[in-house]
Amino acid sequence: MESVIYSTLPPQAAKLLDLQLQGSKEAEAFVNAFLKRSMPRLKDEAIQDKLTRKAVVLEHCPKRRKKDKRKKTKGFSAKQRREMRLFEIKPEQQKYELFLPLHELWKQYIRDLCNGLRPDAQPQMIQAKLLKADLHGAIVTVTKSKCPSYVGITGIILQEMKHIFKIITKEDKLKVIPKLNNVFSLEVDGFISHIYGSKFQLRASERSAKKFKAKGTIDL
């Protein structure tokens, strides 16, 4: 093994590679110095042991590239959304007739959700699905309230937030109705459901995973 490592190159190969020929001692010194630089943690005895017992591959080992962690895109904060007025409805868009197609889409969505709203359907099953359904586009009426001025207001839900409904009335007025202390009713194909707003203070996305109790208080 040593004779192979420390043997001199043939003159033709040295001339082809444009190398200056060295004697066996110079070659041995070069190899030892190279191995010390390449393997600084090993002692001379260990280097000699590797040379006498194993074949050493003098190649460059590329370093493994670290995978770049993808940065999660951050959405707008609540303050930024308010400043940008993303959820504000412009006055020229506050028209009841503009949102009637949305109501028709909502009715079809509820029919598909409740398997057609057949006459023999169980009211408890429909009520449970309506509690978790998206209400954007539903026509609701305030039937009971601790504030008498809210009672009787009817309109299409344009926005549902955690504590309020924004509805548009037939008079093209945008109303902000709090859920707390109010009872709402909505009707779909003859089926009337009542929603107790005090128990309904959730965002639409959170409500789909909420487990509502079968029996609860009916206080405002």
ABEGO torsion letter per residue (X at the ends): XAAAAABBBBAAAAAAAGBBBBBAAAAAAAAAAAAAAABAABBAAAAAAAAAABBBBBBBBBBBBBBBBBBBBBBBBAAAAAAAGAABBBAAABBAAAAAAAAAAAAAAAAAAAGGGBAABBAAAAAAAAAABBABGBBBBBABBABAAABGBBBBBABBBAABBBBBBAAGBBBBBBABGBBBBBBBGGBBBBBBAAAABBBAAAAAABBBBABBBABX
